[in-house]
């Protein structure tokens, strides 16, 4: 739902393909993912028939950034074309496991709820209605577990990681609790360039219209330039 209205701020030649994950929206009754591998294979199943049609890029925010990266890593082992660009938002590099942060998915219920409130991005109405929290909190706890296992895997296997062959752009809110080393760490995951942009706001800076428009201007410009370099234009 967040991504579906982006088409109004992008060039008509850029098609937005929002991917709905298990446990959300129309898929709310489906079981939560147990690992990033499971989530990545599900995404590939949904998009694989569209990958050969035109050049494509991935954008992911927070858990979605990790998922976009993992999907790109898995696609290099398959027969499908690779993305021409990757955009990562609201997340540090995959291999940096913060020792100063709690393991969120293991927290007691009350403490976990407080941490979710601190992050922002969740409407206050959810915290006023227990029946909504019964739906939201188990999903978020499962997401935090997948995210932690993903980072631990790349941290434990850092020496075996092969950098991807496309350019990256990383978007970060200035007030987000992400360390500079986590942001700069993205650079080791590409053999090409990694551009970093900061925005006003915290983890969910892209929910603010002004910052969203600034970010999509960068996405727009980047994709048009990248695609024009890869698609031959007849005289």
N, C-alpha and C positions, 0 to 999 in steps of 0.2 A: 504493500500500500504506500509506503514511503517513496519508493522508486517510481511508481506508476505515473506520477505527475511531472517527472523530470523532462518528459518529451517537450513540454512547453518552453523549456530553457535551452534546448539543444537544437542543433541544425536538423532540418528535416531528413537529411541523409543518414542520421544516427538513430537507429532503432533501439529503444530501451526494452530489454527482456528481463522483467523482474522474475526471480525464481522463488517460489513459495516452498519453504522447507517443511518437513514433517513436524506435526504438533502445533501448526499455526494455520490460521485462516481456514480455508476449505479442507485442510489436511489435519485439523485439530484432533481428530480421533485416532490418528496414526501414532504408533509408539515413538518415543524420543530416540534420537541417535545415541549410540553407546560409544562412538569414536568418530574422529574426523575422517578416517578412512570410509566409514559407513556413509557419512554425510556427503563426502566427495563422490563416491560411486553413485549415490542417488542423484546428485546434480548432473553428473556426466550422462546418466540415463535420460534425464530430461532435455538436455541440450545437444546431445551428440549428432542428431540428424540435421541440425542447423549450422554446424561448425564449418562445413565445406562450402557454404553458399557465398559468404562475403568475409572480409577481414573482421575480426572481433577482438574485444577487450573485456577484461573483468574489472568490476568494482566491488569491493567488499568493505563493510564497516564493522569494526570490533571483531566479534566471532566470525563475521562474514569475510573480514580481511584474511584471517587465517585460513578460512575455507577456500577463498579464491586462490591463495597461494598453493594450498595443497592440491586443489583440482589441477592447477597448471603443472605442478610436479608430476601428477599421475598421468596427465595427457601426453607428456613427453615419452611415456613408455607405450603409448597406444598409437593407432594409425591415423589419428585425427590431426588436422592442422593446429599449430600452436597459436596462442593469442599474440596480437601485435603489441599489446600494452597491458600493464597491470596497474590499477589504482588501489592503494590501501589506505583506509581511513580509521582513525581512532584505535590503533593497535601498534605495539612495538614489534620488533623483529621476532620471527618465530622461535629462534634458539635461545632467547634470553629469559630465563626463569627467575623471577623476582623472589629473593629470599626474605625480603622485608614485608611481603604481602601475605595475608592469610590465605589458606586454601579454601576458597569461598564455598565450594560445594560440600565441605565437611562441617560447616558452621551449624550450631543449633538454630532452630527455626526463628526465634526472636532476633538473634544477631544477624542472621542471613537477611531477614526483612529490612533491618536497619541499613545494611550495606547496599541493598538494592535501592532504597530511598536516597542514599547519599549519591549514588551514581546519577540520579536524575533520569529523565527520558521516559519514565513511567507515569502516566496520569495519576494525580492524587486520588481520583475516585476509586482506583483499584485498592488502595489501602483503607478505604472506608467501607468496603464491601467484602466480607469474608469469602463469599461465594466466588468472587472474581480472583481473590488471592489463591484460592484452592486450585484454580486453573493456571494462573501465572507463575507462582513460585516454584512448583515442581518443574515446569519448563525451563525456567531460568537456572535452577539448580543443575539440571541436566546439561544445559549449555555451558555453565561454568566448569563442569566436570570434563566435558569434551575439550574445552579450551585449555584447561590445565594439562590434560593428558597429551594434547597436541604439542604444547610448548615443551613439556618434559621429554617427549620423543625427540624433538629436534635439538634440544639441549644435550641429551645423552648421545646423539648420533651426529653431532655437528661436523666431525671430521669426515663424514661420509656424504655430506650434502653437496650436490652438484648445482652451481648457480644457474639460474634460468637465463635464457638468451634474449629477453626483451627488456625494454626500458621500464622503470618503475616511477610512479609519483606517489608520495606519501603525504596525507593530509592529517594534521593534528590540531586539536583545540589547545590554546595557550594555557588553559586552566586544567587540562586533563592530567591525571596522575601517571604520566608516562615519562620516564627518565630520558635525558638526552642520549645516553648510550643505547637505549632501546630503539630510538628513532634512527640514529646513525647506523645501527646494526643491520638495517634493511639493505645497506649497500653491499654487504658481502653475499647477498642472495641473488645478485644479477651480475652477468658479465658485461652489461651495458651501463647506462647511466641511471642514477637514482636521484630524483628531484624531491625536495621537501618543502612543503608550504604550511604555515601556521595560520590559525584563524582565531578570532575572538570567541571565547566560550570554553566550555568544558568538553566532556566526553561526547555529548550530543550536540555539538556546535552546528552540525548540518541540519538540525531541525529549526534553526533560526533562518528566516527567509533571506536576510541580507547576506549572511555567510554562505548559505547554500548557493545563492546566485554567483558569488565570487568563485566558489569551488567549481561550479558547473561551467563557468567561463573558461577555467583552466582545462577542464575535461574536454570541452568543445574544441578549443584551440589545439590541444594536444592530439586529439584523435584525427582532426582534419589534416594536420600537418603530417602525422605518422602515416595515415592511409594514402595521402597524395604521393609520398615517397615510395610506396609499395605497389601502387596500381598504375600501370603505364597508361598515359593519356594520348589518344591518337591526335595527330596534327589536323 
